[in-house]
Amino acid sequence: MADPIESHVDLAALPKEERLSRMRHSAAHVLAEAMVELMPEAELGIGPPIDTGFYYDFRLPRPLNADDLVWLEERMRRSIAGKHAFRMSALTKAEAEAKWAAQPFKLDLLKDLEEGNVTQCTHAAFTDLCRGGHVNDTGEIPAFKLMSIAGAYWRGGGKNPPLQRGDGALLESQGELDAYEQQLEEARRRDHRRIGRDLKLFDLIENIGPGHVIWLPAGATIRRELMRWIEDLEIERGYQHIVTPNVGKKELYVRSGHWSHYQEAMYPIMEREGEIYALRPMNCPSHIMVYESELHSYRELPIRLAELGNMHRWEKSGQLTGMSRVRIMTLNDSHIFCTGPEQVEQEIAGVLELMEEVYGTLGLRNYSYRLSLGDPDDKEKYVDNPPMWEMGEALLRRVMQQSGLEFYEAKGEAAFYGPKIDVQFQTAAGKDETLVTIQVDFHLPAQFELEYVAEDGTRQRPIIVHRGVLSTMERMVALLIEEYEGNFPLWLSPVQAVVIPIADRHVAYAEEVAKELRAAKLRVEVDGRNERMNGKIRDAQMRKIPYMLVVGDREAEARAAAVRVRGGGDLGATPVVDIVARLREERDAKALVPGVFKDA
């Protein structure tokens, strides 16, 4: 057996993140060992540690199934019980090419390795091409579970050979693993894709294209209410709304820098009559063109241009997820043109106040602020202008400190042209995702040579603040579906009340009740089907309608309705005039849960 390159490692002395990485990497090797025993013809890809566990990619002679996962997991446990040592050894590139001659993916990896930098790892009778970073022996692999089988492509490229991926979770204790599995079950229960399908909020139709959301009537209602609300809030704060085209000339995106920094994520170009057009991946170049169309005085600034603008981004098919990761999205976007750093600070403080108001109204709590910084060593990813970066980062840091809001900093997460404040949300699955950003931008005003006339008559360069608040309509509604579990508050509910006649003779009165509610601009339906009342109530509850108004002889005589609240039982007969007044009150207050009747 070859001598180990790495001597004994004291796992307890390592930071938890590194310790888990080693455990997960070792578990991936044990999975590959088990797979080779199950299918000796298996071609090995890679098996890295990931945030929650590990995976290994294979090309196999047949598809994996659930029974295979059970067998593989049991085989892995036997290997772990054997406490087989992990041993690293070095070999020449020629030796490695000979050893892995029957493994095409390993040979492909070897092309990227230089002589003297080739190592492998052995435990028991299994050896894998590996850079190292393991536990001492298989017995140090803690609580794990094989979770799923998924498709993948070699090196992540859609045109490369398709592979099968075995995915596993691994944490340091069985208690942590149990909690993680419980979290996954909670995420499945709250998954916006399932709830959105059940409530008929949206659809994804293959013939229209993956990542292209179809808003069904119920979902379109939620979208419309959010859009009207945010536009009204913006108008109150001095924003001017514009509408700009979904396409622009290539030259526009070359000038902005998106062509060189973002082209891979753009839709294919269109060429007609000698001109090249692109579907816009961002709204900012269009808004800059609106600003540039006339010369502005310092007295006009800040100019706050806002738009619910469509953006088009060619996300890889494997990354598309329901409405939270799509290819065409509508962003609640704005660009604020400011005279200088002092005005920028005031505007960003105002944006933060608006965000806190919006998220508070929506009942969102599970979010944090991240100050996303550039990386001075990465000249490819970021604009090479150190003074600009220093000024922008210091400015955003100062605003966050003055706001009193907690935040943390992250190097290498900035936009290519400037630092930003990211609003990070924890999803139902426990993942940290960026919902919206606030960016301070000195770069694009220089790229476009923007100007305004200063108080002394000179021409000066404005600074741009890019900001979202509601994010894209698609991502925000996906988030709200999961936060509310489909139980939207009254003001957002597609149907706010359903009137349920007990018998056919009560349908006419039910329509009268509905008419009074509609006159107050409440969204109401009458369930006049020839079904039992309890069945109608059950259907309304399944549709998560906030209020059910049951009417029969007594209610018709008293001009009332028996009120049932979603999840809240029977609140008894209430005059229709009071129902209308109280539902209007609850809607206008944007109360998070139905139940104003309880205080009546």
SEFI-447195 format. One line per field, with one value per residue (C-alpha): x, z, y; residue in one letter. Coordinates in steps of 0.02 Angstrom, whole numbers. Layout:
<atoms>
x: c(X|...)
z: c(Z|...)
y: c(Y|...)
type: c(a|...)
</atoms>
This chain:
<atoms>
x: c(0|64|122|-5|28|-73|-35|-168|-291|-367|-547|-601|-474|-540|-674|-843|-857|-692|-731|-898|-818|-696|-834|-942|-799|-758|-941|-942|-796|-889|-1041|-931|-858|-1033|-1087|-939|-987|-1170|-1124|-943|-968|-999|-900|-850|-874|-843|-902|-881|-946|-1091|-1179|-1291|-1198|-1119|-1153|-1068|-1101|-1095|-1128|-1216|-1278|-1456|-1559|-1548|-1707|-1767|-1716|-1539|-1531|-1579|-1445|-1311|-1347|-1335|-1172|-1103|-1146|-1049|-898|-913|-922|-760|-662|-555|-414|-405|-231|-170|-32|54|83|145|23|71|38|-130|-179|-135|-229|-385|-382|-555|-630|-659|-713|-558|-451|-540|-498|-316|-302|-316|-183|1|141|182|6|-82|-143|-265|-353|-379|-490|-519|-506|-572|-462|-515|-424|-427|-345|-373|-460|-531|-564|-441|-551|-727|-779|-769|-910|-1060|-1249|-1296|-1438|-1450|-1587|-1619|-1571|-1557|-1494|-1336|-1215|-1028|-946|-1120|-1131|-1296|-1207|-1094|-1134|-1284|-1249|-1344|-1316|-1332|-1364|-1341|-1364|-1232|-1226|-1126|-1263|-1419|-1518|-1457|-1496|-1671|-1700|-1637|-1755|-1898|-1852|-1854|-2025|-2087|-2016|-2105|-2268|-2247|-2173|-2244|-2246|-2367|-2475|-2475|-2536|-2670|-2735|-2718|-2607|-2485|-2429|-2274|-2318|-2186|-2244|-2223|-2053|-1970|-1949|-2090|-2226|-2410|-2507|-2678|-2825|-2801|-2614|-2635|-2749|-2614|-2487|-2600|-2633|-2447|-2406|-2541|-2486|-2301|-2336|-2446|-2312|-2182|-2293|-2313|-2122|-2095|-2058|-2104|-2160|-2107|-2130|-1983|-1965|-1917|-1783|-1635|-1497|-1338|-1243|-1341|-1281|-1104|-1100|-1170|-1047|-1182|-1127|-954|-1003|-1175|-1189|-1190|-1348|-1438|-1560|-1491|-1481|-1603|-1544|-1655|-1616|-1433|-1471|-1440|-1563|-1564|-1699|-1649|-1572|-1580|-1687|-1549|-1483|-1660|-1687|-1519|-1575|-1730|-1621|-1499|-1636|-1633|-1514|-1563|-1531|-1472|-1641|-1727|-1620|-1648|-1745|-1828|-1876|-1974|-2044|-2117|-2007|-1986|-1811|-1751|-1611|-1561|-1548|-1485|-1627|-1562|-1572|-1753|-1866|-2052|-2076|-1924|-1799|-1867|-1810|-1933|-1972|-2054|-1946|-2007|-1861|-1803|-1653|-1624|-1510|-1423|-1310|-1181|-1141|-1247|-1402|-1361|-1357|-1525|-1602|-1536|-1599|-1770|-1763|-1722|-1870|-1983|-1918|-1950|-2128|-2164|-2092|-2179|-2348|-2319|-2271|-2097|-1971|-1844|-1724|-1558|-1455|-1290|-1163|-1093|-917|-804|-638|-489|-394|-527|-505|-606|-765|-761|-729|-549|-571|-510|-557|-735|-751|-680|-799|-953|-918|-883|-1043|-1154|-1070|-1102|-1287|-1313|-1230|-1335|-1495|-1479|-1516|-1406|-1300|-1150|-1018|-974|-824|-846|-1036|-1049|-1117|-982|-996|-1017|-1054|-1231|-1342|-1428|-1585|-1559|-1710|-1713|-1825|-1938|-1798|-1675|-1578|-1512|-1569|-1554|-1725|-1680|-1531|-1484|-1332|-1232|-1161|-1024|-977|-1127|-1146|-966|-995|-1143|-1062|-1217|-1224|-1327|-1306|-1239|-1282|-1125|-1171|-1041|-1082|-1068|-1086|-1237|-1228|-1358|-1442|-1516|-1649|-1787|-1909|-2032|-1905|-1979|-2164|-2122|-1999|-2102|-2262|-2166|-2098|-2269|-2351|-2226|-2232|-2423|-2438|-2567|-2669|-2656|-2718|-2884|-2814|-2711|-2832|-2892|-3066|-3100|-3269|-3384|-3572|-3644|-3833|-3901|-4028|-4072|-4207|-4072|-3966|-4057|-4023|-3842|-3822|-3893|-3764|-3625|-3683|-3668|-3491|-3442|-3505|-3371|-3243|-3227|-3190|-3333|-3408|-3573|-3563|-3732|-3687|-3812|-3700|-3718|-3676|-3538|-3458|-3458|-3380|-3247|-3207|-3192|-3073|-2969|-2959|-2906|-3040|-3038|-3226|-3374|-3545|-3683|-3861|-4029|-4206|-4163|-4017|-4122|-4258|-4132|-4027|-3879|-3758|-3681|-3495|-3360|-3178|-3042|-2971|-3072|-3239|-3417|-3438|-3627|-3753|-3698|-3793|-3730|-3699|-3580|-3495|-3460|-3394|-3282|-3210|-3171|-3086|-2982|-2937|-2887|-2784|-2695|-2719|-2617|-2753|-2942|-3039|-3096|-3264|-3188|-3176|-3351)
z: c(0|-44|95|141|74|217|393|524|534|698|643|808|788|618|588|567|384|339|446|359|188|223|287|135|13|94|86|-101|-123|-23|-135|-289|-210|-185|-362|-440|-342|-398|-579|-623|-794|-709|-780|-641|-653|-503|-322|-228|-59|-68|58|129|86|-68|-238|-367|-555|-656|-830|-802|-908|-845|-751|-563|-462|-282|-242|-300|-177|-34|-86|-109|60|148|57|109|291|283|215|353|485|414|462|304|302|166|88|-35|-159|-302|-476|-642|-773|-885|-743|-710|-895|-898|-737|-792|-974|-959|-875|-1007|-882|-776|-933|-973|-799|-821|-971|-851|-730|-744|-715|-530|-481|-500|-344|-303|-147|-94|39|53|-127|-208|-285|-360|-444|-307|-243|-62|89|180|353|420|390|337|519|538|413|521|492|308|194|5|-47|-233|-410|-535|-710|-743|-883|-882|-827|-820|-1008|-1091|-1247|-1147|-1106|-991|-821|-670|-503|-334|-205|-18|139|276|444|601|705|678|764|637|494|561|575|397|332|426|345|174|210|263|102|-1|89|53|-121|-229|-381|-298|-215|-373|-474|-346|-336|-525|-503|-645|-774|-871|-1043|-1139|-1309|-1249|-1175|-1009|-891|-976|-846|-891|-761|-744|-691|-504|-510|-625|-493|-359|-480|-525|-342|-302|-454|-416|-235|-268|-405|-285|-150|-275|-339|-158|-149|-308|-433|-616|-707|-885|-1008|-1117|-1254|-1222|-1357|-1391|-1518|-1487|-1479|-1323|-1228|-1295|-1229|-1059|-1041|-1030|-1198|-1133|-955|-979|-1156|-1108|-1006|-1147|-1275|-1451|-1553|-1691|-1854|-1978|-2113|-2062|-1880|-1731|-1587|-1418|-1291|-1142|-993|-887|-885|-839|-1015|-1072|-920|-950|-1128|-1059|-944|-1085|-1204|-1130|-1027|-843|-712|-536|-480|-560|-472|-397|-545|-497|-651|-614|-719|-700|-844|-927|-931|-1028|-967|-1040|-880|-904|-911|-759|-654|-694|-542|-553|-539|-429|-572|-744|-911|-932|-779|-732|-614|-498|-555|-530|-570|-469|-545|-408|-400|-281|-133|-9|-117|-149|37|61|-81|-22|153|75|-21|139|226|81|88|274|249|105|189|352|263|178|343|282|422|367|275|301|218|134|81|-78|-118|-269|-281|-329|-387|-514|-660|-777|-675|-611|-688|-652|-559|-377|-323|-387|-289|-130|-139|-177|-43|89|43|57|218|292|242|316|479|490|452|608|508|536|388|343|208|66|-48|-231|-236|-315|-489|-621|-616|-431|-252|-193|-46|-70|21|62|99|177|71|138|91|198|50|53|-104|-164|-182|-230|-235|-209|-314|-317|-491|-544|-695|-812|-800|-862|-996|-1064|-1029|-933|-874|-780|-763|-590|-487|-550|-732|-759|-828|-696|-695|-601|-495|-522|-386|-455|-344|-333|-190|-235|-341|-496|-491|-522|-379|-257|-289|-274|-107|-46|-96|14|156|163|110|-15|120|47|151|97|-8|-114|-121|-299|-231|-68|-27|-94|-64|-38|-56|47|-85|-263|-202|-114|-269|-312|-138|-148|-309|-219|-80|-209|-300|-140|-111|-292|-276|-142|-268|-174|-274|-243|-321|-300|-289|-366|-406|-367|-228|-40|64|161|-3|-63|101|87|-92|-39|100|-24|-133|23|2|157|184|152|166|186|148|174|221|386|311|163|280|389|243|321|291|405|401|402|407|322|461|593|610|604|660|643|552|511|417|239|264|407|306|166|285|380|227|153|316|318|134|147|304|212|366|358|418|403|563|589|641|800|873|819)
y: c(0|174|289|422|598|670|612|582|728|785|811|885|1026|1077|1210|1127|1177|1093|942|916|942|800|686|721|697|530|477|513|391|260|284|259|102|32|79|-12|-167|-151|-116|-158|-72|96|242|362|549|661|657|821|877|1001|1113|978|818|742|669|562|560|399|336|170|25|48|177|179|148|163|-16|25|169|53|-73|61|139|-30|-68|101|65|-98|-5|125|-12|-84|73|66|194|326|329|460|421|511|443|507|567|419|297|378|372|186|152|246|193|114|269|406|540|514|529|692|758|708|824|971|907|946|820|808|856|688|598|461|398|218|143|-45|-110|50|184|351|494|625|784|734|805|653|587|458|307|262|242|431|457|508|511|505|455|431|550|543|498|639|673|773|812|787|950|1027|1054|1013|949|833|650|626|549|485|569|486|621|602|708|702|792|765|685|583|720|849|730|698|887|910|775|858|1024|941|867|1039|1112|979|1018|1204|1186|1325|1210|1088|1221|1329|1180|1133|1312|1339|1492|1462|1336|1290|1223|1127|1190|1370|1333|1288|1435|1533|1558|1559|1659|1578|1689|1659|1690|1839|1916|1902|1974|2120|2164|2164|2270|2399|2408|2434|2563|2662|2656|2715|2858|2917|2926|3025|2887|2911|2754|2719|2576|2526|2392|2212|2220|2333|2348|2251|2416|2465|2312|2328|2505|2455|2310|2176|2106|2063|2018|1940|1876|1691|1721|1813|1743|1717|1876|1925|2000|2094|2222|2227|2269|2154|2152|2063|2027|2131|2041|2199|2356|2479|2518|2565|2677|2759|2798|2884|2991|3028|3086|3261|3367|3382|3515|3477|3545|3394|3264|3140|3071|2907|2805|2646|2505|2333|2279|2111|2035|1882|1771|1604|1504|1326|1201|1107|1265|1308|1287|1324|1512|1545|1519|1561|1632|1775|1879|2045|2147|2284|2391|2569|2678|2834|2967|3067|3220|3149|3035|3133|3116|2933|2899|2983|2884|2716|2753|2786|2623|2527|2608|2557|2379|2366|2431|2311|2156|2200|2215|2048|1968|1919|1899|1770|1884|1972|2109|2066|2197|2118|2176|2159|2067|2177|2023|1972|2091|1979|1977|2156|2326|2377|2541|2527|2705|2678|2516|2592|2740|2633|2503|2636|2727|2572|2518|2691|2689|2517|2568|2726|2630|2526|2368|2216|2161|2054|2072|1951|1972|1927|1943|2116|2159|2177|2367|2401|2344|2312|2273|2106|2053|1869|1759|1587|1477|1340|1218|1316|1388|1565|1657|1836|1916|2095|2212|2394|2443|2602|2632|2751|2645|2652|2842|2852|2720|2819|2989|3046|3225|3353|3541|3580|3735|3824|3789|3652|3480|3344|3155|3082|2925|2788|2686|2524|2449|2321|2300|2162|2068|1987|1950|1767|1747|1850|1753|1588|1648|1704|1540|1448|1575|1571|1388|1450|1538|1713|1859|1931|2074|1952|1805|1772|1738|1830|1754|1621|1626|1452|1429|1284|1236|1285|1404|1506|1538|1700|1771|1712|1813|1966|1946|1926|2083|2186|2122|2155|2333|2354|2285|2122|1965|1845|1689|1600|1411|1367|1187|1050|981|959|1113|1023|971|1152|1210|1076|1129|1311|1261|1160|1316|1413|1546|1660|1675|1560|1642|1512|1568|1484|1533|1619|1715|1773|1834|1929|1994|1904|1761|1630|1667|1534|1587|1486|1379|1471|1383|1452|1633|1634|1742|1920|2057|2074|2260|2218|2082|2205|2339|2220|2133|2303|2352|2192|2211|2393|2361|2218|2109|1950|1830|1832|1857|2037|1963|1893|2067|2120)
type: c(m|a|d|p|i|e|s|h|v|d|l|a|a|l|p|k|e|e|r|l|s|r|m|r|h|s|a|a|h|v|l|a|e|a|m|v|e|l|m|p|e|a|e|l|g|i|g|p|p|i|d|t|g|f|y|y|d|f|r|l|p|r|p|l|n|a|d|d|l|v|w|l|e|e|r|m|r|r|s|i|a|g|k|h|a|f|r|m|s|a|l|t|k|a|e|a|e|a|k|w|a|a|q|p|f|k|l|d|l|l|k|d|l|e|e|g|n|v|t|q|c|t|h|a|a|f|t|d|l|c|r|g|g|h|v|n|d|t|g|e|i|p|a|f|k|l|m|s|i|a|g|a|y|w|r|g|g|g|k|n|p|p|l|q|r|g|d|g|a|l|l|e|s|q|g|e|l|d|a|y|e|q|q|l|e|e|a|r|r|r|d|h|r|r|i|g|r|d|l|k|l|f|d|l|i|e|n|i|g|p|g|h|v|i|w|l|p|a|g|a|t|i|r|r|e|l|m|r|w|i|e|d|l|e|i|e|r|g|y|q|h|i|v|t|p|n|v|g|k|k|e|l|y|v|r|s|g|h|w|s|h|y|q|e|a|m|y|p|i|m|e|r|e|g|e|i|y|a|l|r|p|m|n|c|p|s|h|i|m|v|y|e|s|e|l|h|s|y|r|e|l|p|i|r|l|a|e|l|g|n|m|h|r|w|e|k|s|g|q|l|t|g|m|s|r|v|r|i|m|t|l|n|d|s|h|i|f|c|t|g|p|e|q|v|e|q|e|i|a|g|v|l|e|l|m|e|e|v|y|g|t|l|g|l|r|n|y|s|y|r|l|s|l|g|d|p|d|d|k|e|k|y|v|d|n|p|p|m|w|e|m|g|e|a|l|l|r|r|v|m|q|q|s|g|l|e|f|y|e|a|k|g|e|a|a|f|y|g|p|k|i|d|v|q|f|q|t|a|a|g|k|d|e|t|l|v|t|i|q|v|d|f|h|l|p|a|q|f|e|l|e|y|v|a|e|d|g|t|r|q|r|p|i|i|v|h|r|g|v|l|s|t|m|e|r|m|v|a|l|l|i|e|e|y|e|g|n|f|p|l|w|l|s|p|v|q|a|v|v|i|p|i|a|d|r|h|v|a|y|a|e|e|v|a|k|e|l|r|a|a|k|l|r|v|e|v|d|g|r|n|e|r|m|n|g|k|i|r|d|a|q|m|r|k|i|p|y|m|l|v|v|g|d|r|e|a|e|a|r|a|a|a|v|r|v|r|g|g|g|d|l|g|a|t|p|v|v|d|i|v|a|r|l|r|e|e|r|d|a|k|a|l|v|p|g|v|f|k|d|a)
</atoms>
